[in-house]
Amino acid sequence: MIKPNGVGLARVLKAAKCSMQGFAAGWRHESAFRQETLLTLLSVPLAVMLAQSVSQFALLVGVWCLVLVVELLNSAIEALTDRVGLERHELSGRAKDLASAAVFTSLVIVGLVWGAALWEWFTLL
């Protein structure tokens, strides 16, 4: 049976192209994604200075990457919900609110991880 998305390396390349289109759409259409991407990029040099180990560096940067993942999923849910219908509907509102809560929760995780790292850094000075 022929797969519509191909097989093997062709499938991987097609998936990579779709992923790049997703990043481009997120950047073009979602201001929150742009802001969080810039914060992620700014956090890398700060994490280099702050991290006391390679694994702590990975954690400090990784939690920002988690925010980007959740923001992209939130944006996808919002786009799909708007595609289905722009009229107010309880389930559409709930879907958007739940996705927004997921973004908020990921930002709380960033605050906890970065707060703990800053606490350790300042107490060890």
N, C-alpha and C positions, 0 to 999 in steps of 0.2 A: 504494500500500500504506500502511495506517495504522500508524504507529510507536507502540508501547506507551508510550513516554516522551514522546510529542509531538514537535513540530518547532518550529524558530525560538525565539521568546522564551519560549513555554510550556515548552519543553524546558530552557532555561537556568534558568528559575525553579524547575522541578521538581528540577533538579540542585543548585541552591543550597539548596533545602529539605533534600535528602538530605545535603548537606555539613554543614549546621547540626545535623542530627540526629546525624551522626557526631561532631562536636565535643562535643555534649551527652553522648553515650554515653561518649566518651573521658573527659570530665570526671567523669561520674557513677561510672564503673566502674573507672577506672585511676588508682591513686594516683601512679604514675610520671608519667603525663601531667599530672596536676595539679601535681606538683612541678616538672616541666620547664617548664610554662606559667608558673608563678610566677617561676622563674629567668629565663625569657625576658623577662617584664615588668619584673623588677628590673634586667635588663641594659640596658634602653633608656636610662635616665638615666645609667648608668655609661658607656655607649657615647658618649653626647653629650659627656661630659667628657673621655673618653679619645681619641676619634677625632680624627685630624689632618686628615681630609678627609671629604667626603660619601661617597666610595666606601669608605673604611675604616669609617665608621659602618654603611653597608649590609652590609659583610662581618661586622662584629661582631654585628649583630642577625640577619643572614641565617643564620649558622651555628647559632644557637639555633633559628631556624625550621626548619632542616634536621633538628635533633634531634626537633622536634615531628612532622615528617612521618614520620621513621623510627619514632618511638614509636607513632604511629597505625597504621602498617603492621604493626609488631610485634604490637600489640594485636589487629588484625584476623586475623593469622595464628594467634595463640593462641586467639581465639574460634572461628575456623573449625575448628581442630584439635580443640578440646574438643567442638564440635558433632558432629564425625564420630565421636568415641568417647573416653571417658575412660580406657579401659584403656591400659596401657603398650604402646607400639609404637615400635620403633626409628626409623621414619620420622617419626612425630609428634614424638618427642624431638629428632630432628635438625632438623626444621623450626623448632621453638621455639628451639633453641640457635642456629641460623643467624640468626634474627630478632633474638635477644638480642645476638649478636655485631655485628649491623648497628647497633644502638643504641649499643653500646660504642664502635664505630668513629666514629660521629657525635660522641660526647662527646670522643673523642681529638682530633678535628678542632677542636672548640670550644676545647679546651685549647691546641692549637698556635696557633690564630689569636689568642686572647686573650692567651696568653703572649707572642707576638711583639709585639702591640700594647702590652702593659705594658712589655716590654723597651725598645721604642722610646720610650715616654713617659718612663720613668725615666732613660734615658740622654741624653735631650734636655733634661732639667731644668737 
